[in-house]
Amino acid sequence: MKIRSLLFIALLPATGVCAEPGRPVIKVGKDQVEFLMGNELVTRYYIGHDIAKPYFWPLNAPGNVPVTRGWPMERGLPKETTDHVHQKSAWFCHGDVIPEGITVVPSADKHVKGVDTWSEGKGHGRIVCNSAEVQSGEWLRTENVWQDSAGTKILDETRAISLHAAGAGRLIVLDIDLDASVCSVTFGDTKEGSMGVRVNDQIRLAAKGTHSALVNADGKSGEASVWGMLSDWCDYSGEIDGKLAGIALFDDPTNKPRACWHSRGYGLMAANPFGRSESGFPARKGDLQLVKLAKGEHLHLRYGIYLHQGNAKDGEVAAAFEQFTKLK
């Protein structure tokens, strides 16, 4: 894996309300990359070859409040759950990527027609990071290969990651370019995708915390109203060790296709652009048109991870989303 070990510091753009003093800092190491705001750790991005796919952990709201689950990386935390080992804090992937004309190792899940990079069950695929470099003094560029469990490549990906102050918190922006470099690819109709986070166990709705909330940009709240619907953003918030904090995912309006929300009361929140009618998403009922890339075609997707104090209103999630849309 090609890694450039260096320290990057950049001035913030003069937009939005700066939630805290300090500037974004990126430190590139052998198997992980640190993103800091001033001297405070925002996240580490894990990219080693011994993991199933790159992931962010921890993800800290201002005040060093961890808003994503620690297990299985850290154990013995309050209200700890030990389900879904593949839901490691925050990640991007998809549960069924179907290459045409290539024989791949079948997944143990009979519903998967191609390669599953979402789960970590028998026969799961992998997303391997082969390089990570800071570019233009502003962002981290990584080159990833999506492959089956035997190492057969099915597509390439370039992922750009940047850190910003926004609203009342911190914003991580992911620009993702999927390249059907090997063959034509179909993204299967499964709810298991794609830009996901697993929230801190203390704030999940199933923990029945007084302040826990799952809301979307359209003012809907709770799993029954949010799951499988289209919306610009989705936010999870609540009380963590006595502090109110939350995490939002942003789906860029320019994304084609837009995402339905695979957001659950047990703590999962994911923007899924590929699920259709078979996924059960109400917003895609009757839609059988799968996302396909011919060989050589690219798909660009852009998402934000927003870490904030307070709930969605006090954390200025709507304002941060507007800033996100302007950071091109």
N, C-alpha and C positions, 0 to 999 in steps of 0.2 A: 504494500500500500504506500502510495506516494504522499508524504506529509511534509509540509514546510513548517517547522517550529519557529514561531515568531510572535511578537506582541503587536497588536493593532489598536490604535486609539484614534477616534474621529469625533469631530464636533457635531452636535446634533443640529438638524435643520431647525430654523426658527418658526416652527409650526406647532400648534397644540399647546397645552399647558404642561410644563415640565413638573412631574410629580415629586422630584427629588433632585438635589445637586449631583453632579457627576456626569461622566461621558461614557458611552459604550466602549467596552474593551473586549477584544477577542484574543484568547490565548490558545494556540494550537499545540496539542501534545501528540504522543504516539497513537493512542487509541481513543482519545476524547478531546473535545474542544470546550473551553470555558467561555461563557458569555457573562460579562459583568457590567453593572451600571456603577461607575466610579469604582469603589472598593467592595461593593456588595454583589455577591454571586446571584445571577438571575437563573442560569441553568448550566448544566453540562450536557453536551451532545456526544453520545457514545457511538463510535464508528469502527470498533475493532472487528477483525475477521472471525472472532469466535462467537458472535451474536447473530441472531436470526435476521435482524434488520436494525438500522440506526434508530435511536430513540433519545428523547430529552428526559433527564432526571438529575436533580430535582427541578421543579419549576416554582420559583419563589416570587410571591407578590411583594410589593414594597413593605419593608419592615422584616424581611426574611421569613415570610410566612409560606410554608410549603403547601401549594394548592393541589398537587397531584399525589396519588398513592405511592407509598414507599415500597410496599411489597411487590416483587420478591427481592428487590435490591437491598432493602432494609427491613428488618423484622422486629416484631414486638411493639409496634406503634399502636396508639389508641384506636379502639373499634376496628382492629385489623381484620381484613378479609383476605382469603387466600384462593379465590376463584380466578379463572381466566389468566393463567400465568403469562400469556402473550400480551396482555394489556399493560405494558410497561410505561406508565406515566404519560408519554405523548409520542406519536409515531405517524408515518404515512406509508400506506401499502394498499393492497386489495386482496380479497379472499378468493377470487377466481379469475386468473389471467390465462386466456386460451390462445396458444400459438397455433397457427395453421401450418401444416406440413412438417411439423417437428414432433417426434415422439418424446414424451416426458414421463418421468416417474409418477405414477398415479398417487393421488392423495388417499389416505385412509378414509376420508370423508366422501361417501358415495355421491354427494350432491355437487362436489367440485369436478368440473369437466376438464380443467387445465391445471394451473399451478396456484397453490394457496400460499400467499405471503402474509396472510392475516394471522392464522393460528400457528401453533407450534406443535401440532399433532404429528403423527407418523406420516412421513412423505411430504412434509411442508416445504415450501420454497424458501428462498433467502434473497435478501437485498444486500449486496456486498458493496461497501464503500472502498473504492480503489484509490481515491485521491481527495485531499482536502487542502485548499489554499485560500488565503485572503487575497481578494482581487480589488484593484483600484482604490485601496485604502478605505473600503466601505462595506464589504460583505464577504461571507465565506462561500466559496464555490466547491461543491463536492461532485464527484463522478461516481455513479452507482451502476451496478449490473444486477438485473433481476434474473434469477435462475431457479431451476428446479432443484430437488434435493441431491441430485447427482452432479450438479454443477453445470448443467446445460443452460446456456444463455438464451433468454427469450426476448429481452429488450434492454435498452440502455436508458439511463436517466441522468440528467444534470439537475442538481438541486442547489439553489442559492438561498442563503439564510442571512438575515440582517436583524439588528436590534435597535429599537427606537424608544424614546420617551413619548407617551401618548396619553391623552385624557388624564386620568388619575393613576396611571400605572406604567407598565412596560409592555411593549409590543414586539413580538418576534414575527417576522414576515418570511414565509417560504414561497419561493418561485420555483415551480417544478416543471421540467420539460421531459416528457416521456417520448422516447424515440423508438419507433418500430424498425430498428436497424437490421434485425435478423429475418423477420418474416411478418406477415400480416397478423394482427393481434385483435382479439375480441375481449372486452372486459365483461365478465359474466354477471348475470343478474343474481346478486346475493346481497343481503343486508350487511354482510361482514366487510365493511370498508368505511372510510378509507383514511381521512385525516382525523385521527382519534386521540382522545385523552381519557385517562382514568383518574377521576378526581379523588382528593383526599378523603379517606374513609369517614372522617368526622362530618363532612358536609353532604354526603350522598343522601338522597331522599329516604332511602331505606333505613338510615340511621335515626330517622325521626327527630332530627335536631330542630329546635325552635325556629332558627333563622334560615334553615336550609331551603334553597329555592332553585328550580330549573325553569328558565324562562327563555323566550325567543324575541326576535326583533319586532314581532307583530303583537306583542303584549300577551301571548299565550303562556300558560304556566302549567307545570306538571307533566309527567310522562305521557299521559293519555292525550293531551292537547298538542304536545311538541313532536312526539315520535312520528317519523315518516312524512313530516311536512316540509315544505320549502320555506326558507326564511334566510335573511341576510346573515344573521348570527344567532348563536345559542350561548347561554351563560349559566354557569353553575356557581352558587355562592353559599356561604354559611359561616358558622363560627368554628375556628380552628384554634385550639388552645387559648380560648378567650378573646380572640381577635376575629373581626368580620373581614372576610376576603373572598375573592372569587377568581374564576378563569372563564374566558369567553373564547370561542372559535369564530373566526370571520370567514365567510365565503365570498370571494370577490365577485361583484356583479358582472364582470367581464368573463367569468368562467363559463365555458360552454363544454359540457352541461353544468347547470347549477346543481347543488347538492340537496338531497333530502337528509333529515337529521335522524341518525340512529342513536338516539339519546335515551338512556334508561335510568330508572330510579335507583338501581344498584350502583351507579357511579360512572357508567360509560357515557361519553358524549362524542359523537363522530359525525363529520360531514361526508356524506357518501354521494358522489356524482354518478355512480354506475348502476345502483340498484334500480330495478324497474318493477313491473307488476308482480313477478314471482317473489320479490322480496317482501311483499305485503305492505309497502309504503302507500298510505292513502293517496298522497299527491301524485303517484305514478300508476294508479289503478287503470288497467287496460293498456298500458304502455308496454309494448313488446320490442321497441326499437333499441337494440343494444348499441353501446359505444364501440366502434370499430376503427382500427387504424390499418390502412394498407401499408405494405412494406415501404419504408422510407418516410412515412408521415410522422408528424409530431403532434402531441397534445400538450398544451400549456395550461397549467392550473396554478392558482395563487390563493394562499390561505394565510390567516393571521392567528396567532395565539396571544391573547391579551390577558395580562396578570394585573389584578387591581385590588385595592382596599374596598371594604364595604360590599353592598349588594350591587345589582346591575345599575340601579339609578344613581346611587352615591358614587359608584365606581366609574361613572361617565362612559359606560360601554357604547352608547349610541354615538357620542362625540368621537370616541376613539375609532369607531368603525368608519366614520366620515374621514378622519385623518388617514386611516389605512388606505382608503380608496384613492387618495391623492398622492401617496408615496410611490410613484411609478419610476 
